[in-house]
Amino acid sequence: MAIYEEVIECRTCKEVKPHTEFGKQKRWSTTNGEVTEHLNSRQCLSCDSNDAKVRRNLEKQFPYPEKEVCDACDTDFTHHPKRKKRYLVLDHCHDTNEFRGYVCTRCNTSVGGLGDNREEILKRIEYLTPENQLKLQNKHRKKDYIPNNETKNKVKPKVKINKLKPMKKQPLDLMRAFVDAGDLTYALEVLKLSNDSPSKSKPTKTKSKSKVKVKNGRLDTTGLDSKSGEKRNARKKFVHAKLKDFDSSKNLVPVTEQWGWKYPHSIYAREDDFINAVSGSLYLSPKGYKTDLYVDVDTIPATYWN
């Protein structure tokens, strides 16, 4: 059993009573499976009984409303999904036992948490005003705080010049950074280095043009690199240039069915002689796709039937 104080002051009647006169609840521990008892509330059982009697009498005078609308926040719970119990509870003044209204659980707990005190509620309203928020921001703001995005491109004044070679930044930008930092000595050194060193233009990367030979309508990929895909791309470009629209009058068969390939683009892995022999007999798919190629079996040489 959990250890309690020998005597506890009731929060309602303010009388000091032994803990046996307060309600308890059992709790099961998930770690060791031990069941312990704890106080259910710091209000004695006598005050709990009095509150129950007051609520029962008030419920007889003020019955539960037909439309479940909270009197505090005006939320309508009448057609709320998954209704298993009442959404509204009777709210009353614990000092005068006067009826206040029927409110939802959220409003009941929030108002009760502020001690049913109007002044306490007004303090929270004042706290949320924009004027008060601006005042608190100025009060708690760190004076020397600088966002990270502003310090990212800032150059420290104590950076040595020898670490600036070779310059990773443009001289003008680097000199402006030192001027903003208040160190004119380093700014002049940067200017001197930029004047002494010749300007180097960045070399422009040019893509190497592969030499594709097409002579008398025949493709020749000799000298192209097969590992980098130069031969494959050259054959693909050559085949696509000779593709014809789908013709239902022709004896067209998918290339995968004609040669037993798993994918239509396997044709680009064949040799130049095969490409030159069948390229004129290739057609687009019925939907006009270049990825599903068809071949006219009546026009391809017999050597390349299978």
C-alpha positions in Angstrom: 0.0 0.0 0.0 1.2 3.5 -0.8 2.2 5.7 2.1 -0.1 8.6 2.8 0.1 11.5 5.2 -1.4 10.7 8.5 -3.7 13.8 8.3 -4.9 15.7 5.3 -6.6 19.1 5.0 -9.8 18.9 3.0 -9.7 21.5 0.1 -13.4 22.2 0.6 -14.2 22.3 4.3 -10.6 23.1 5.2 -10.8 20.6 8.1 -7.8 18.4 9.0 -8.9 14.8 8.9 -7.1 11.4 8.8 -6.5 9.9 5.4 -9.0 7.2 6.0 -11.8 9.7 5.5 -10.7 10.4 1.9 -11.6 8.4 -1.2 -9.0 6.1 -2.6 -8.4 4.3 -5.9 -6.4 1.3 -6.8 -3.6 1.4 -9.4 -1.9 -1.5 -11.0 1.8 -1.1 -11.8 2.9 -2.2 -15.2 6.5 -2.8 -14.1 6.2 -5.2 -11.2 2.4 -5.9 -11.2 1.9 -4.5 -7.7 -1.5 -3.0 -6.8 -1.3 0.2 -4.7 -3.9 2.6 -3.3 -3.8 6.3 -3.9 -5.9 9.3 -3.0 -8.8 9.8 -5.4 -9.2 13.5 -4.4 -8.1 15.8 -1.6 -11.8 16.4 -0.8 -13.1 14.3 2.1 -15.9 11.8 1.6 -18.3 14.0 3.6 -17.9 16.9 1.2 -18.2 14.5 -1.8 -21.5 13.3 -0.4 -22.8 16.8 0.0 -21.8 17.7 -3.5 -23.6 14.7 -4.8 -26.8 15.7 -3.0 -26.6 19.2 -4.3 -26.2 18.0 -7.9 -29.1 15.6 -7.6 -31.4 18.4 -6.3 -30.3 20.8 -9.1 -30.8 18.1 -11.7 -34.4 17.8 -10.6 -34.9 21.6 -10.8 -32.9 22.0 -14.1 -33.3 18.8 -16.1 -30.8 17.7 -18.8 -31.5 19.7 -22.0 -32.9 18.0 -25.1 -30.3 19.7 -27.4 -26.8 19.1 -26.2 -25.4 22.5 -26.6 -22.6 23.8 -24.2 -23.7 26.9 -22.5 -20.1 28.1 -22.3 -18.6 27.5 -25.8 -21.9 27.0 -27.7 -20.6 23.7 -29.1 -23.5 21.4 -30.4 -23.1 17.8 -29.3 -26.6 16.7 -30.4 -25.4 14.8 -33.5 -21.9 14.1 -32.3 -20.5 10.8 -33.7 -20.1 7.8 -31.5 -22.4 9.0 -28.7 -22.1 6.6 -25.8 -22.8 9.0 -22.9 -23.9 12.5 -22.1 -21.5 15.1 -23.3 -22.7 17.8 -20.9 -22.3 18.0 -17.2 -24.2 20.2 -14.6 -22.1 23.1 -13.5 -22.8 24.9 -10.2 -21.1 27.3 -7.8 -19.5 25.3 -4.9 -19.8 28.3 -2.6 -23.5 29.2 -3.0 -24.7 25.9 -4.6 -26.4 27.9 -7.4 -27.0 26.4 -10.8 -24.8 27.8 -13.6 -25.6 25.7 -16.7 -24.8 22.6 -18.6 -21.3 22.7 -20.1 -19.0 20.3 -21.9 -16.1 18.5 -20.1 -13.5 20.7 -21.6 -15.1 24.0 -20.4 -15.9 22.4 -17.0 -12.3 21.4 -16.4 -10.7 24.5 -17.8 -12.9 26.8 -15.6 -12.5 24.6 -12.6 -8.7 24.6 -13.1 -8.7 28.4 -12.8 -10.6 28.1 -9.5 -14.0 29.2 -10.8 -12.5 32.7 -10.5 -13.4 35.4 -13.0 -10.3 37.5 -12.3 -8.0 34.5 -13.0 -9.8 34.0 -16.4 -9.4 37.7 -17.3 -5.6 37.4 -16.5 -5.3 34.7 -19.1 -7.2 36.7 -21.7 -4.9 39.6 -21.1 -1.9 37.3 -21.5 -3.1 36.4 -25.0 -3.5 40.0 -26.3 -1.1 41.0 -29.1 0.1 44.0 -27.1 1.1 41.8 -24.1 2.8 39.2 -26.4 4.9 42.0 -27.9 5.8 43.3 -24.5 6.9 39.8 -23.3 8.9 39.2 -26.5 10.9 42.4 -25.9 11.3 41.4 -22.2 12.7 37.9 -22.8 14.5 38.4 -26.1 18.2 37.7 -26.1 19.9 40.9 -27.1 23.0 39.3 -28.7 21.1 36.6 -30.6 21.8 36.4 -34.3 20.0 33.9 -36.5 22.1 31.1 -38.1 21.3 32.2 -41.6 22.8 35.6 -40.9 26.1 34.2 -39.5 26.5 31.6 -42.2 28.2 33.9 -44.7 29.8 36.2 -42.2 33.7 36.1 -42.2 35.4 36.3 -38.8 37.9 39.3 -38.6 40.7 37.1 -37.2 40.9 34.8 -40.2 44.5 34.7 -41.5 45.2 35.8 -45.0 47.3 32.7 -45.8 44.1 30.6 -45.3 42.4 32.6 -48.1 44.7 31.2 -50.8 43.4 30.0 -53.2 40.4 32.2 -52.9 37.2 30.2 -52.8 35.0 33.3 -53.0 35.0 36.2 -55.4 37.4 38.9 -54.3 34.7 41.6 -54.3 32.4 39.5 -52.1 35.2 38.6 -49.7 36.4 42.2 -49.4 32.8 43.3 -48.7 32.5 40.7 -45.9 35.7 42.0 -44.2 34.4 45.6 -44.5 31.1 44.5 -42.9 33.1 42.8 -40.1 34.9 46.1 -39.5 38.4 44.9 -40.4 39.7 47.1 -43.1 43.2 45.7 -42.9 42.1 42.3 -44.2 39.9 44.0 -46.8 42.9 45.8 -48.3 44.9 42.6 -48.3 42.2 40.9 -50.2 42.2 43.7 -52.7 45.9 43.4 -53.1 45.8 39.7 -53.7 43.0 40.1 -56.2 45.1 42.7 -58.2 48.3 40.6 -58.1 46.8 37.3 -59.1 45.6 37.1 -62.8 41.9 36.4 -63.2 41.3 32.8 -64.1 38.2 32.0 -66.0 36.5 28.8 -65.2 36.9 26.2 -67.9 33.7 25.4 -69.5 32.9 21.7 -69.6 32.1 20.6 -73.1 30.5 17.2 -73.8 32.5 15.0 -76.0 30.7 14.5 -79.2 30.8 10.9 -80.2 31.7 10.3 -83.8 28.8 8.3 -85.3 29.4 7.3 -88.9 26.3 6.8 -91.1 27.5 6.1 -94.6 25.1 5.1 -97.4 22.3 4.7 -94.9 24.3 2.2 -92.8 25.4 2.7 -89.1 29.0 2.2 -88.1 29.8 2.4 -84.3 33.4 1.4 -84.6 35.5 3.3 -82.1 32.6 4.1 -79.7 32.8 3.1 -76.1 30.3 0.4 -75.2 30.7 0.7 -71.4 29.7 4.3 -71.3 26.7 3.7 -73.5 27.9 5.5 -76.6 27.2 2.6 -78.9 23.8 1.9 -77.4 22.7 5.6 -77.7 24.0 5.8 -81.3 22.0 2.7 -82.3 18.9 3.9 -80.5 19.1 7.3 -82.3 19.6 5.5 -85.6 16.6 3.2 -85.1 14.3 6.0 -84.0 15.1 8.0 -87.1 13.8 5.2 -89.3 10.7 4.2 -87.3 7.4 4.1 -89.2 3.9 4.6 -88.0 1.9 1.4 -87.2 0.2 -0.1 -90.2 -2.5 -2.7 -89.7 -2.2 -3.9 -93.3 1.4 -5.1 -92.6 2.3 -8.4 -91.0 3.6 -6.7 -87.8 4.7 -8.7 -84.8 6.2 -7.4 -81.5 10.0 -7.6 -81.4 9.8 -9.4 -78.1 7.7 -12.1 -79.7 9.7 -12.3 -82.9 13.1 -12.8 -81.3 12.1 -14.0 -77.8 13.4 -11.0 -75.9 12.2 -10.0 -72.5 12.3 -6.2 -73.2 11.9 -4.4 -76.6 15.0 -2.2 -76.0 17.2 -5.3 -76.2 17.5 -4.5 -79.9 20.0 -1.7 -79.0 22.4 -4.3 -77.7 22.7 -6.1 -81.0 25.5 -5.6 -83.5 25.6 -3.0 -86.3 24.8 -5.6 -89.0 21.6 -6.6 -87.2 20.6 -2.9 -86.7 21.2 -2.0 -90.4 19.3 -5.1 -91.6 16.1 -4.7 -89.5 15.9 -0.9 -88.9 13.9 -0.3 -92.0 11.3 -2.9 -91.0 10.6 -1.5 -87.5 7.3 0.3 -86.6 5.8 2.2 -83.7 3.2 0.5 -81.4 -0.5 1.0 -82.2 -0.6 3.8 -79.6 2.5 5.5 -81.1 5.0 4.4 -78.4 8.7 4.0 -79.2 9.1 1.7 -76.2 7.0 -1.1 -77.8 8.4 -1.8 -81.2 6.9 -3.9 -83.9 8.7 -5.6 -86.9 7.4 -6.5 -90.3 8.3 -10.2 -90.6 7.7 -10.1 -94.4 10.5 -7.6 -95.0 13.3 -8.7 -92.7 16.0 -10.9 -94.2 15.7 -14.6 -93.5 19.0 -14.6 -91.7 17.5 -12.5 -88.9 14.1 -14.2 -88.5 15.0 -15.9 -85.2 
